[in-house]
């Protein structure tokens, strides 16, 4: 098939980006070839181009035109123009990784150095052929990402959490902490937020589990979504928040704003790092305290990882029921143990029994999500926090994922099972006028 014919079949918004796949279409191969030649030829100090973008674009445009004329002999003028505009946008946008941001199959982008870029695609890590010009090029991209949201990165502050306009989370770390050069990690989020139907279609959970979770959110149970890194906690939290009624005032608190709520009455709060003088830092804990004065119906904390856990628990115990948050843990039991540690990090010398009483009284439900060996993400436990027995918090699994091995394609086999225990909060929700159908527990 000729390249011209292949180009005619390519969708108009096809994004650049070739992975290490056995088969790549001619259009992608051509763009990759031209892109790499332009990057090799560019003689630019990326540290000095912030106020010279127009001049830079003209220079890149000229180099692009030269290489397109050399490599794309069979293309029409309009096709050459299309490739030139796409590559120009990618090179002066956020560099050679721009195309991956438009690829829905890519969920994470990892720049380990200017000459090594990995992506996560369908749950698997893949080394790409994409390269930056040099370390200065990577630094330029990092500064371009963090500048619009008021964050900074330099030798005195060599780590930063930021976000892209579409809500994707960005972490960057630079020398002297990153020994081999600047590193970027981008956790992508869909511009069109996932709905519960999407999670069901992905087999993250089944319809009965989804229905139970919806009743729990509408019934204002306090829920914590636990799981490991990359297990999909924030995505699930976003889906849970979609069940909050429109007539409630919601306050979200995050390090880097990622949640995409559809309700009208939402106040979004975001932390702030310290200034160059080491002053002015606003932490999650500061924002949780302040949110209590803002007349919230619901408080959603993107993630608890430190002393703010105590303030979150106190909020849940003092009338702000229906609050949601996430936390890193390996199991529901581990999540509660980590909450104990976080409360101790608040600086208050509280007895362990008092901390556990607070946790047992505040948290109603733990939804635990895992990333399995085949890259799939599943809700492996829906667990009720039943209360205290002596000095121990009692938990009861309601649903769990029962793994049954791996098939010949490497995919995890298993099923979601109901444990046979009707949760105690069914009665609590019934008193609020929410009747959970018995069919969920059949």
C-alpha positions in Angstrom: 0.0 0.0 0.0 1.4 3.4 -0.9 2.0 6.0 1.8 -0.4 8.4 0.1 -3.2 5.8 0.2 -2.4 5.0 3.8 -2.6 8.6 4.8 -6.0 8.9 3.3 -7.2 6.2 5.7 -5.7 7.8 8.7 -8.2 9.6 10.9 -7.7 13.4 10.8 -6.9 13.6 14.6 -4.5 10.6 14.6 -1.8 11.4 17.2 1.9 10.8 16.8 3.6 8.2 18.9 5.1 4.8 18.0 5.7 2.1 20.5 7.9 -1.0 20.2 5.2 -2.9 18.3 5.9 -5.3 15.5 3.7 -3.4 13.1 3.6 0.3 12.7 1.8 2.1 10.0 3.8 4.1 7.4 2.3 7.4 8.6 3.7 6.9 12.1 7.1 5.7 10.9 7.4 8.7 8.6 6.6 11.2 11.4 8.9 9.5 13.8 11.8 9.6 11.3 11.3 13.3 10.5 10.8 14.1 14.2 14.1 12.5 15.2 16.0 14.2 12.4 14.6 17.6 13.5 15.5 17.0 17.1 19.0 16.0 16.1 19.5 19.1 14.0 18.1 21.6 16.4 20.8 23.7 17.9 18.9 25.3 20.7 19.6 26.2 24.3 16.2 25.3 25.8 17.0 27.3 28.9 16.8 30.6 26.9 13.8 30.2 24.7 11.0 31.3 27.0 10.7 34.7 25.3 11.7 33.6 21.8 8.9 31.2 20.9 8.0 32.9 17.6 11.7 32.8 16.5 11.9 29.2 17.6 8.8 28.2 15.7 10.2 29.8 12.5 13.4 27.9 12.9 11.7 24.6 13.5 9.3 25.3 10.7 12.2 25.7 8.3 13.9 22.5 9.4 10.7 20.6 9.2 10.0 21.8 5.7 13.5 20.7 4.6 13.2 17.2 6.0 9.6 16.7 4.9 10.6 17.6 1.3 13.4 15.0 1.6 11.5 12.2 3.2 7.9 12.6 2.0 8.4 12.7 -1.8 5.0 11.0 -2.6 2.8 13.2 -0.5 0.6 16.0 -1.7 1.1 19.6 -0.5 -1.8 19.4 1.9 -0.5 16.1 3.4 3.0 17.7 3.9 1.4 20.7 5.5 -0.6 18.4 7.9 2.6 16.6 9.0 4.5 19.9 9.5 1.8 21.4 11.7 1.4 18.2 13.8 5.2 18.0 14.4 5.5 21.7 15.1 2.8 21.4 17.7 4.5 18.4 19.3 8.0 19.8 19.3 7.1 23.2 20.8 4.2 21.8 22.9 5.5 19.6 25.7 8.0 18.0 23.5 8.1 14.5 21.9 5.7 13.0 24.5 2.8 15.2 23.3 1.4 12.5 21.1 1.1 10.0 24.0 -1.2 12.4 25.8 -3.7 12.1 22.9 -3.5 8.3 22.9 -6.3 6.8 25.0 -4.5 3.5 25.3 -1.6 5.1 27.1 -2.3 5.5 30.8 1.2 6.6 32.1 4.2 8.4 30.6 7.6 8.0 32.2 10.6 10.1 31.1 13.7 8.5 32.7 16.1 10.8 31.0 16.3 12.7 27.7 17.0 9.5 25.8 14.7 7.0 27.5 10.9 7.2 27.6 8.6 4.5 28.8 4.8 4.3 28.6 2.2 2.2 30.3 -0.2 0.7 27.7 -2.9 -1.7 28.7 -1.3 -2.2 32.0 2.2 -3.1 30.6 5.4 -1.0 30.6 6.7 -0.4 27.0 10.0 1.3 26.0 9.4 3.7 23.2 11.7 5.2 20.5 10.9 8.7 21.6 13.9 10.9 22.7 14.4 14.5 23.8 17.2 16.6 22.4 19.1 16.8 25.8 18.5 17.4 29.5 17.8 21.1 28.9 15.0 20.1 26.6 13.4 18.0 29.4 13.9 20.8 31.8 12.1 23.2 29.4 9.1 20.9 29.2 9.0 20.6 33.0 9.0 24.4 33.5 6.4 24.8 30.8 4.1 22.4 32.7 4.5 23.8 36.2 4.6 27.6 35.4 0.9 28.0 34.6 -0.2 26.7 38.0 2.3 28.8 40.0 4.6 25.9 40.9 8.4 26.2 40.6 11.3 23.8 40.2 14.9 24.5 40.6 17.9 23.4 42.6 16.4 24.7 45.8 13.1 23.0 45.1 14.0 20.0 42.9 10.7 18.1 43.2 7.2 19.2 42.1 3.7 17.8 41.7 1.7 19.5 39.1 -1.2 18.9 36.7 -1.9 19.3 33.0 -5.0 21.2 31.8 -6.8 17.9 31.2 -6.3 17.0 34.9 -3.4 14.5 34.3 -1.0 14.3 37.3 2.6 15.3 36.7 5.6 14.6 39.0 9.0 15.9 38.1 12.3 15.6 39.9 15.6 17.1 38.7 19.3 17.1 39.6 20.9 17.0 42.1 18.3 14.5 43.4 17.8 12.8 40.0 21.3 11.6 39.3 20.9 10.8 35.6 19.0 13.9 34.6 15.5 15.3 34.9 12.7 12.8 35.2 9.0 13.2 34.5 6.1 10.9 35.4 2.6 11.7 34.0 -0.4 9.8 35.3 -3.0 10.4 32.6 -6.7 11.0 33.3 -9.4 10.9 30.8 -10.8 14.4 29.8 -14.2 12.7 29.8 -14.3 11.2 33.3 -15.1 7.5 33.6 -18.5 6.6 34.9 -19.5 3.5 36.9 -20.7 1.9 33.7 -17.1 2.2 32.4 -15.7 0.5 35.4 -18.2 -2.4 35.0 -17.3 -2.8 31.4 -13.6 -2.9 32.4 -14.5 -5.6 34.8 -13.2 -3.5 37.7 -16.3 -4.6 39.6 -19.7 -6.1 38.9 -23.1 -4.5 38.7 -24.2 -5.6 42.2 -21.0 -4.1 43.8 -21.6 -0.9 41.8 -25.2 -0.7 43.0 -24.2 -1.2 46.6 -21.6 1.5 46.4 -24.1 3.9 44.9 -26.5 3.4 47.8 -23.6 3.9 50.3 -22.6 7.2 48.8 -26.1 8.5 48.5 -26.7 7.3 52.1 -23.7 9.5 53.3 -21.4 6.7 54.5 -17.8 7.7 55.1 -15.7 5.8 52.6 -12.0 5.4 52.1 -10.6 3.9 48.8 -7.4 2.1 49.5 -4.9 0.5 47.2 -1.3 0.5 45.9 0.3 3.0 43.5 -1.4 2.9 40.1 -4.3 0.7 41.2 -6.9 3.3 40.1 -7.8 4.8 43.5 -8.4 8.4 42.1 -10.4 7.2 39.2 -12.7 5.2 41.5 -12.9 8.1 43.9 -14.0 10.3 41.0 -16.7 7.8 40.0 -17.9 7.5 43.6 -18.2 11.3 43.8 -20.6 11.3 40.8 -23.2 9.7 43.1 -23.3 12.8 45.4 -26.6 14.6 44.9 -26.5 18.0 43.1 -28.0 19.9 46.0 -25.0 19.4 48.3 -22.0 21.7 48.8 -18.8 19.7 48.1 -15.2 20.8 49.0 -12.3 18.9 47.4 -8.8 19.1 48.8 -5.8 17.8 46.8 -2.1 18.3 46.4 -2.6 18.6 42.6 -6.2 19.0 41.5 -7.2 15.9 39.6 -10.9 15.2 40.6 -13.4 16.1 37.9 -16.8 16.5 39.6 -19.9 17.1 37.5 -21.9 18.7 40.3 -22.6 22.5 40.3 -21.8 23.4 43.9 -18.1 22.4 44.1 -15.2 24.3 45.8 -11.8 23.0 44.7 -8.8 23.6 47.0 -5.2 22.9 46.3 -2.1 22.9 48.4 0.7 25.4 47.9 4.5 24.8 48.3 6.8 27.0 50.3 8.2 30.1 48.7 11.9 30.7 48.0 12.2 32.0 51.6 10.7 28.8 52.9 7.4 30.6 53.9 3.8 30.4 52.8 3.4 26.6 52.5 -0.2 25.5 52.7 -0.6 21.8 53.4 -3.5 19.3 53.1 -4.0 19.5 56.8 -4.3 23.3 56.7 -7.0 23.0 54.0 -8.9 20.3 55.8 -9.1 22.6 58.9 -10.1 25.5 56.8 -12.8 23.5 55.0 -14.6 22.9 58.2 -15.4 26.7 58.3 -16.8 26.7 54.8 -20.1 24.9 55.5 -19.4 21.7 53.6 -21.9 19.0 53.1 -19.2 16.7 51.9 -15.4 16.8 52.1 -13.4 14.9 49.6 -9.7 14.6 50.3 -7.7 13.4 47.3 -5.3 11.4 49.5 -4.5 11.2 53.2 -0.8 10.4 53.8 0.1 12.2 57.0 -1.2 14.2 60.0 -4.3 15.4 58.1 -5.8 12.0 58.7 -6.6 13.1 62.3 -8.5 16.2 61.0 -10.3 14.1 58.4 -11.4 11.6 61.0 -12.6 14.4 63.3 -14.6 15.9 60.5 -16.2 12.6 59.8 -17.1 12.3 63.5 -18.5 15.8 63.9 -21.3 15.9 61.4 -19.5 15.9 58.1 -20.7 12.4 57.1 -20.5 11.2 53.6 -16.9 12.2 53.2 -14.6 10.4 50.8 -10.8 10.0 50.6 -8.1 7.6 49.4 -5.0 6.1 50.9 -2.1 3.8 50.0 -2.4 0.3 51.5 -2.1 -3.3 50.7 -5.5 -4.4 52.2 -8.4 -3.0 54.1 -6.9 -4.0 57.4 -3.6 -2.5 56.4 -5.4 0.8 55.5 -6.7 1.1 59.0 -3.2 0.4 60.5 -1.8 3.1 58.2 -4.5 5.5 59.4 -3.3 4.9 63.0 0.3 5.7 61.9 -0.9 8.9 60.1 -2.8 10.1 63.2 0.4 9.7 65.3 2.2 11.8 62.7 -0.1 14.7 63.6 2.0 15.4 66.6 -0.6 14.6 69.2 0.4 11.9 71.7 -2.9 10.0 71.7 -3.4 6.5 73.1 -3.7 3.8 70.5 -7.2 2.8 71.9 -8.4 6.4 71.4 -7.1 6.5 67.8 -8.8 3.2 67.0 -12.1 4.4 68.5 -11.9 7.4 66.2 -11.2 5.3 63.1 -14.0 2.8 63.9 -16.5 5.5 64.6 -15.5 7.6 61.5 -15.0 5.1 58.7 -18.0 3.0 57.5 -16.6 1.4 54.4 -13.2 0.5 52.8 -13.1 -0.1 49.1 -9.8 -1.8 48.2 -8.5 -1.7 44.7 -5.6 -3.7 43.3 -3.6 -3.8 40.1 -3.1 -7.4 39.2 -0.2 -9.1 37.5 -1.8 -8.8 34.1 -2.1 -5.0 34.5 -5.9 -5.1 35.1 -7.3 -3.1 38.0 -10.0 -4.6 40.1 -11.9 -3.8 43.3 -10.7 -6.8 45.3 -12.6 -6.0 48.6 -15.6 -4.0 49.7 -15.3 -4.2 53.5 -17.5 -2.8 56.3 -15.9 -1.3 59.4 -18.2 -2.8 62.1 -16.8 -1.2 65.2 -14.6 -2.2 68.1 -14.2 -5.5 70.0 -12.0 -4.7 72.9 -8.9 -3.0 71.5 -9.4 -4.3 67.9 -11.3 -2.8 65.0 -13.6 -5.4 63.5 -13.9 -5.7 59.7 -16.3 -7.7 57.6 -15.8 -8.3 53.9 -19.0 -7.9 51.9 -17.7 -8.6 48.4 -14.2 -9.7 47.3 -12.5 -10.8 44.1 -11.6 -14.5 44.1 -8.6 -15.2 41.8 -8.5 -18.6 40.1 -5.2 -18.5 38.3 -4.1 -17.2 34.9 -5.1 -18.2 31.4 -2.8 -19.1 28.5 -2.8 -15.4 27.4 -1.5 -14.3 30.8 -4.8 -12.8 31.9 -6.0 -13.2 35.5 -9.0 -15.5 35.9 -11.4 -15.0 38.8 -14.8 -13.8 39.9 -16.4 -11.3 42.3 -18.1 -13.1 45.1 -20.6 -12.1 47.8 -19.4 -13.4 51.2 -23.0 -14.0 52.4 -22.9 -11.4 55.2 -25.5 -8.6 55.1 -23.7 -5.5 56.2 -24.8 -3.7 59.4 -25.1 -0.3 57.6 -28.2 -1.7 55.7 -30.3 -0.9 58.8 -28.6 2.5 59.2 -29.4 3.4 55.6 -33.0 2.2 56.0 -33.5 4.7 58.8 -32.5 7.4 56.3 -35.1 6.2 53.9 -32.6 4.3 51.6 -33.7 0.7 51.1 -31.0 -1.5 49.6 -32.7 -4.2 47.5 -32.2 -7.7 48.9 -31.3 -8.9 45.3 -27.8 -7.3 45.8 -27.1 -9.9 48.4 -28.5 -12.9 46.7 
